[in-house]
Amino acid sequence: MGNRILAIMSGPDHLAWASAESSVRGLKVLDIARFELEPGQSPLELLPEGKWDRVLCGVGGRRATFRFLDFPFRSRQSVQQVVGSTLEAHVPMTLEESAVAWDWAGSESRPPVLAAMADNDELAALAERVSAPGRKVDRLVWTPACVLEIYRLSHEQGSFVALDVGHDETVLGMFDEQGQLADLRVTACQPQEALLERVAWAYRSMSPASRLVIVGGVALNPSGENDPLGGLKEALGGCDLQVLSPDCPLGLAEGHAGDWRSHAALLGMIYAAGGNPQLPVLDFLPGLDTERNGFRPAALLRPLLPWAVAAAIAAMLSTGLDLYRLDSSLQRIERRAADIYTRAMFSGTTASDGTLSKNRAAAGSGLRLKMEMKLSQFSREASLASSAASTGLPLRLMAVLSAAVPADLPVTLDSWQQDGRSLRVAGVSDSFESVNRVQQSLEESGSFASVEIRDVHAAVNGKGVNFQLTLALDDVGTGA
């Protein structure tokens, strides 16, 4: 038997859920249900019983505030450090009262980041509303990305715009030629009289590259008389309007083949739990109340403790053996060095012999004199080279840096340090985009073999961005 998955979407007056089973044979959706809640009725009465391996609860698109963010680096640790404060500057929420979720929106070298922020109390209340023994919510997933994952699976070729009219909200997503999410809009469904106007505005605000629009959801009836989207094609400027394929991209049990297109969010959540989604999945689990949802870090660390102890013992044994080998090698090298010194200084006779022949002493003294003269020559050459480098190279580097960085960039270089053919530069700019432009300008100047951003973060006083660059000098940069 495979892992049992339960996906839940809970609103003030309705409840929807889907169950599935994930095994080596694949992912299969077993059941889908939706209920309208009576006044005062608890959703716990309508959820399926049993023990579940994974329980997901959907966070509606309008419960979170989201943005696409660009950073001049691709490092998960660096993004994690700055995404919260960067997003906070664009949304009407604060980090103290909110949870932040983010994920890459593409696969290129520096893809945009899709980030969202939701209220901590709302998330905890949402998870608590549908949790019960054996059915504790362990993931809170933002539903718009899940909806669009189903559309991507149903239409994998070329760019298009997905339009899903759900029970609670309407989601529009723009896909590029590689099937990656390029833009996203979320709008309300009610009142229906304003739905067409909202959809048309959201479509025009994205400036889609493709005229193909694929429609799905509860209002899936483009030719019906009472269809709220009956004038959609004209409102979107005569776009190529198509209906979402009737073939579900996931395996469905019998009886659900006809209405699956009304539950794209639930199916996307199932796929996010049991598959490998390509689109960003925003998971708000770090913002949950750990006492309410039963998530305790100690419970996760306890099974790993024996493995950690065994790994520590193995590491100590390996380190001790390496130290013993290094000590033995060091002793052999020291003995060899002492022997070479003795042979060079005394021409094959050790100092403990007590007496040295005149011929051997003369030979040893002559060899020592030659070595001392050679050493003196190397010292003079090194001193001259160092003097030349200290007077010419820094000036050339400063000239190259000044010429490479555009004058219109608000960048101030505070310090720089040269170590051989490597140069480390530190400075302050007004934004992450300016740091990115500085790196591009230095790369395009052709004066450096490589330009790497070692560190970039918002300044402590909130004014500007501190950064460090590492530049590898080539023949042009060094003037060699």
C-alpha positions in Angstrom: 0.0 0.0 0.0 1.3 3.5 -0.9 1.3 6.7 0.9 -2.2 8.2 1.5 -2.5 11.9 0.6 -5.4 14.3 1.6 -5.8 17.8 0.1 -8.3 20.2 1.7 -9.7 23.6 0.7 -11.8 25.2 3.4 -13.8 28.4 3.1 -16.3 30.2 5.4 -19.3 28.5 3.8 -17.9 25.5 1.9 -15.4 22.6 2.0 -13.7 20.6 -0.7 -11.3 17.8 -0.4 -9.5 15.2 -2.6 -7.8 11.9 -1.6 -5.1 10.1 -3.4 -2.5 7.3 -3.2 1.1 7.6 -4.2 3.0 4.4 -4.9 5.7 3.0 -7.1 3.1 2.6 -9.8 2.3 6.3 -9.8 -0.1 8.8 -8.4 -3.8 8.1 -8.4 -6.7 10.4 -7.3 -9.3 8.2 -5.4 -12.0 10.7 -4.6 -13.1 14.3 -4.9 -15.9 16.0 -2.9 -17.3 19.4 -2.3 -19.9 20.5 0.3 -21.8 23.7 1.2 -21.7 24.2 5.0 -24.8 24.8 7.0 -24.7 27.7 9.5 -22.6 26.7 12.5 -21.6 23.4 10.8 -18.0 22.2 11.4 -16.0 21.1 8.4 -14.6 18.2 10.6 -17.9 16.4 10.1 -17.4 16.2 6.3 -13.8 15.2 6.1 -12.9 11.5 5.5 -11.8 9.4 8.4 -8.6 7.4 8.7 -4.9 7.9 9.0 -3.1 10.0 6.4 0.6 10.1 5.5 0.4 13.7 4.2 -2.3 16.3 4.7 -2.3 19.5 2.8 -4.5 22.6 3.3 -4.9 25.2 0.6 -4.2 28.8 1.2 -6.3 30.9 -1.2 -4.6 33.2 -3.6 -6.1 36.3 -2.0 -5.1 35.3 1.5 -1.5 36.2 0.6 0.2 39.2 -0.9 2.7 38.2 -3.6 5.3 39.6 -5.9 7.9 38.5 -8.5 11.4 39.5 -7.2 14.7 39.7 -9.0 18.1 39.2 -7.2 21.6 39.3 -8.7 22.5 35.9 -7.3 21.2 32.3 -7.3 21.9 31.1 -3.8 19.0 29.6 -1.7 20.7 30.7 1.5 21.2 34.3 0.2 17.7 34.5 -1.1 16.3 33.2 2.2 18.2 36.0 4.1 16.9 38.9 2.0 13.5 37.8 0.4 11.5 38.7 3.5 12.7 42.3 3.9 12.6 42.9 0.2 9.0 41.6 -0.1 8.1 43.6 3.0 9.0 46.9 1.2 6.4 46.1 -1.5 3.4 44.8 0.5 1.2 46.2 3.3 2.4 43.6 5.9 5.3 43.2 8.3 7.6 40.3 8.9 6.6 40.2 12.6 3.0 39.3 11.8 3.4 37.3 8.7 4.9 34.1 7.2 6.9 34.2 4.0 7.0 31.5 1.3 9.0 31.6 -1.9 10.3 29.5 -4.7 12.2 29.9 -8.1 9.9 30.8 -11.0 12.4 29.6 -13.6 15.5 27.5 -14.3 17.8 30.0 -15.9 21.0 31.2 -14.1 19.2 34.0 -12.2 15.5 33.2 -12.3 12.9 35.5 -10.7 11.6 34.5 -7.3 7.8 34.2 -6.7 7.3 35.2 -3.0 4.2 35.6 -1.0 3.4 36.8 2.6 0.4 35.7 4.6 -0.9 36.5 8.1 0.4 34.1 10.8 -2.9 34.0 12.8 -5.0 33.3 9.7 -2.7 30.4 8.7 -2.8 28.9 12.2 -6.6 29.2 12.3 -6.9 27.7 8.8 -4.8 24.6 9.8 -6.6 24.2 13.1 -10.0 24.3 11.5 -9.5 21.1 9.6 -7.0 19.2 11.8 -8.0 16.2 13.9 -6.1 13.2 15.4 -4.6 11.2 12.5 -5.2 14.2 10.2 -2.9 16.9 11.3 -2.1 19.5 8.5 1.6 19.4 7.8 1.7 21.7 4.7 -0.1 24.9 3.9 0.2 25.4 0.2 -0.7 28.5 -1.8 -3.3 27.4 -4.4 -2.8 29.6 -7.5 0.5 27.9 -8.3 -1.1 24.5 -7.8 -3.9 25.5 -10.2 -1.5 26.6 -12.9 0.6 23.3 -12.5 -2.4 21.4 -13.8 -2.7 23.7 -16.8 1.0 23.3 -17.5 0.7 19.5 -17.4 -2.4 19.6 -19.7 -0.7 21.9 -22.3 3.1 21.4 -22.4 3.9 22.9 -25.8 4.5 26.7 -26.4 3.5 29.8 -24.6 -0.1 30.4 -23.5 -2.3 32.1 -20.8 -4.2 29.9 -18.4 -7.6 31.2 -17.1 -9.2 29.3 -14.3 -12.5 30.5 -12.8 -12.7 28.8 -9.5 -15.3 28.7 -6.8 -13.6 31.5 -4.7 -11.2 33.2 -7.1 -10.0 33.5 -10.7 -6.4 32.8 -11.5 -4.6 33.9 -14.6 -1.1 32.7 -15.4 1.2 33.5 -18.3 3.6 30.8 -19.5 6.6 31.3 -21.8 7.9 29.1 -24.5 9.7 26.8 -22.0 6.5 26.3 -20.0 7.8 28.4 -17.1 5.6 30.8 -15.2 6.3 34.4 -16.4 3.4 36.3 -14.7 0.4 35.8 -12.4 -2.8 37.5 -11.5 -5.5 36.6 -8.9 -8.9 38.3 -8.8 -12.3 37.7 -7.1 -15.2 35.8 -8.8 -18.0 37.8 -7.2 -20.0 39.6 -8.3 -20.3 37.8 -11.6 -21.3 41.0 -13.4 -17.8 42.4 -12.8 -15.9 39.2 -13.5 -15.5 39.7 -17.3 -14.2 43.2 -16.7 -11.7 42.0 -14.1 -10.4 39.2 -16.3 -9.9 41.5 -19.2 -8.0 44.0 -17.1 -5.8 41.3 -15.6 -5.1 39.9 -19.1 -4.1 43.3 -20.5 -1.9 44.1 -17.4 0.3 41.0 -18.1 1.1 41.9 -21.8 1.1 38.3 -22.9 3.4 37.2 -25.7 0.8 34.6 -26.9 -2.8 35.1 -28.0 -3.7 31.6 -26.9 -6.0 31.5 -23.8 -7.0 28.2 -22.2 -10.1 28.4 -20.1 -11.2 26.1 -17.3 -13.0 26.0 -14.0 -16.5 26.1 -12.8 -17.6 28.6 -15.5 -16.4 26.3 -18.3 -19.2 26.9 -20.9 -17.9 29.3 -23.5 -20.9 28.9 -25.7 -23.7 28.8 -23.2 -26.4 31.5 -22.9 -25.8 32.1 -19.1 -22.0 31.9 -19.3 -20.5 34.8 -17.4 -17.5 34.7 -19.8 -19.6 34.6 -23.0 -18.0 37.9 -24.2 -14.5 36.9 -23.2 -13.1 36.6 -26.7 -14.2 40.1 -27.6 -13.1 41.5 -24.2 -9.6 40.1 -24.8 -9.2 41.6 -28.2 -10.1 38.5 -30.3 -7.7 36.1 -28.7 -7.5 32.4 -29.6 -9.8 30.9 -27.0 -9.6 27.2 -26.1 -11.2 25.0 -23.5 -9.0 23.0 -21.0 -8.4 19.5 -22.3 -10.9 17.0 -20.9 -8.1 14.5 -20.4 -6.9 14.8 -16.8 -3.1 14.8 -16.5 -3.4 12.8 -13.3 -4.8 9.3 -12.8 -8.5 9.5 -11.7 -10.7 6.8 -10.2 -13.9 6.1 -12.0 -16.7 8.6 -11.6 -14.6 11.8 -11.6 -13.5 12.1 -15.2 -16.3 14.6 -16.1 -15.9 17.3 -13.3 -12.2 17.3 -12.6 -11.7 20.6 -14.4 -13.6 22.3 -11.6 -11.1 21.1 -9.0 -7.7 22.2 -10.5 -6.5 23.5 -7.2 -7.1 20.2 -5.3 -5.5 18.2 -8.1 -2.5 20.6 -8.2 -2.0 20.2 -4.4 -2.1 16.4 -4.8 0.5 16.6 -7.5 2.7 18.9 -5.4 2.6 16.3 -2.6 3.2 13.2 -4.7 5.1 14.4 -7.8 7.8 16.7 -8.9 6.2 20.0 -9.9 8.0 22.3 -12.3 6.3 25.5 -11.2 7.1 27.2 -7.9 5.3 25.7 -4.9 4.8 28.2 -2.0 4.6 26.3 1.3 3.8 28.4 4.4 4.6 25.6 7.0 7.4 27.7 8.7 4.8 30.3 9.7 2.5 27.8 11.5 2.0 27.7 15.3 4.1 24.6 16.2 2.0 23.8 19.2 -1.2 23.9 17.2 -0.3 21.7 14.3 1.8 19.2 16.2 5.0 20.0 14.3 7.9 19.7 16.8 11.5 19.9 15.6 12.6 17.5 18.4 10.3 14.8 17.0 12.2 15.1 13.7 15.6 15.1 15.2 15.1 12.2 17.6 15.2 9.5 14.9 18.4 11.1 13.4 20.3 11.0 16.8 21.8 7.5 16.4 23.0 8.3 12.9 24.5 11.6 14.1 26.4 9.8 16.9 27.7 7.1 14.5 28.8 9.8 12.0 30.6 11.8 14.7 32.5 8.7 15.9 33.5 7.8 12.3 34.6 11.4 11.7 36.8 11.4 14.9 38.4 8.1 14.0 39.1 9.3 10.4 40.5 12.6 11.7 42.7 10.8 14.2 44.1 8.5 11.5 44.7 11.5 9.2 46.6 13.4 11.9 48.8 10.4 12.6 49.7 10.1 8.9 50.4 13.8 8.7 52.6 13.7 11.8 54.6 10.8 10.3 55.0 12.6 7.0 56.1 15.8 8.8 58.8 13.9 10.8 60.1 12.3 7.6 60.3 15.7 5.9 62.1 17.2 8.8 64.7 14.4 8.9 65.2 14.7 5.2 65.6 18.5 5.5 68.1 18.1 8.3 70.1 15.6 6.2 70.1 17.9 3.1 71.2 20.9 5.2 74.0 18.9 6.8 75.3 17.6 3.4 75.1 21.1 1.8 76.8 22.9 4.7 79.5 20.3 5.5 79.9 18.5 2.3 78.7 15.1 3.5 80.1 15.2 7.1 77.9 15.7 10.1 78.7 18.2 12.8 78.9 15.5 15.4 82.0 14.0 13.8 84.1 16.3 15.9 86.7 17.0 13.1 86.4 18.0 9.5 89.1 17.7 6.9 90.3 20.9 5.4 89.2 19.9 1.9 85.7 18.9 3.0 85.3 22.1 5.0 86.5 24.2 2.1 84.1 22.4 -0.3 81.2 22.9 2.2 82.0 26.6 2.7 82.1 27.2 -1.0 78.7 25.5 -1.6 77.2 27.5 1.3 78.6 30.8 -0.2 77.1 30.0 -3.6 73.7 29.3 -1.9 73.9 32.6 0.1 74.7 34.6 -3.1 71.8 32.9 -4.9 69.4 33.7 -2.1 70.6 37.3 -2.1 70.0 37.6 -5.8 66.4 36.2 -5.4 65.7 38.7 -2.6 66.8 41.6 -4.8 64.7 40.5 -7.7 61.6 39.9 -5.5 62.1 43.4 -4.0 62.3 45.0 -7.4 59.2 43.1 -8.6 57.2 44.1 -5.5 58.2 47.7 -5.9 57.1 47.8 -9.5 53.8 46.1 -8.7 53.2 48.5 -5.8 53.7 51.6 -7.9 52.1 50.6 -11.2 49.5 47.9 -10.9 47.1 49.6 -8.4 46.9 52.7 -10.5 46.1 50.7 -13.6 43.4 48.7 -11.7 41.8 51.9 -10.4 41.7 53.3 -13.9 40.2 50.1 -15.3 37.5 50.0 -12.5 36.6 53.7 -13.1 36.3 53.2 -16.9 34.2 50.0 -16.6 31.6 51.2 -14.1 29.0 53.6 -15.8 29.0 57.1 -14.4 25.2 57.0 -13.9 25.3 54.1 -11.5 24.9 55.2 -7.8 27.8 53.1 -6.6 30.5 54.0 -4.1 33.6 51.8 -3.7 34.7 51.7 -0.1 37.8 49.4 -0.2 39.7 47.0 -2.4 42.4 44.4 -1.6 44.7 42.7 -4.1 46.0 39.1 -3.5 48.1 38.0 -6.4 45.9 37.8 -9.4 42.7 38.3 -7.4 41.1 41.6 -6.4 38.4 42.0 -3.8 36.3 45.2 -4.0 33.7 46.3 -1.4 31.1 49.1 -1.9 27.6 50.5 -1.4 24.8 50.9 -4.0 21.2 51.9 -3.9 19.6 48.5 -4.9 20.3 44.9 -5.9 19.7 45.8 -9.6 22.5 48.3 -9.4 24.9 45.6 -8.1 23.8 43.4 -10.9 24.6 46.2 -13.4 28.0 46.7 -11.9 28.9 43.1 -12.3 27.7 43.1 -15.9 29.7 46.2 -16.7 32.9 44.8 -15.3 32.4 41.5 -17.2 31.7 43.3 -20.5 34.8 45.5 -20.0 37.1 42.5 -20.9 39.6 43.5 -18.3 38.9 40.7 -15.9 38.9 36.9 -16.3 35.8 36.6 -14.1 33.6 38.8 -11.8 31.8 37.1 -9.0 29.4 38.6 -6.4 30.7 37.2 -3.0 28.2 38.9 -0.8 25.2 41.3 -1.2 22.8 42.4 1.5 20.7 45.3 2.6 22.5 47.8 4.8 21.9 47.8 8.5 20.6 51.4 8.5 18.1 50.5 5.7 19.8 52.8 3.2 21.2 51.1 0.2 22.8 47.7 -0.3 26.3 46.5 0.8 28.2 44.3 -1.6 31.6 42.5 -2.2 33.0 41.5 -5.6 35.9 39.2 -6.4 37.6 39.9 -9.7 40.2 37.5 -11.3 42.8 39.6 -13.1 43.8 38.6 -16.7 46.6 39.9 -18.9 44.7 43.1 -19.7 43.7 43.8 -16.1 47.3 43.4 -14.8 48.9 45.2 -17.7 51.1 42.1 -18.3 
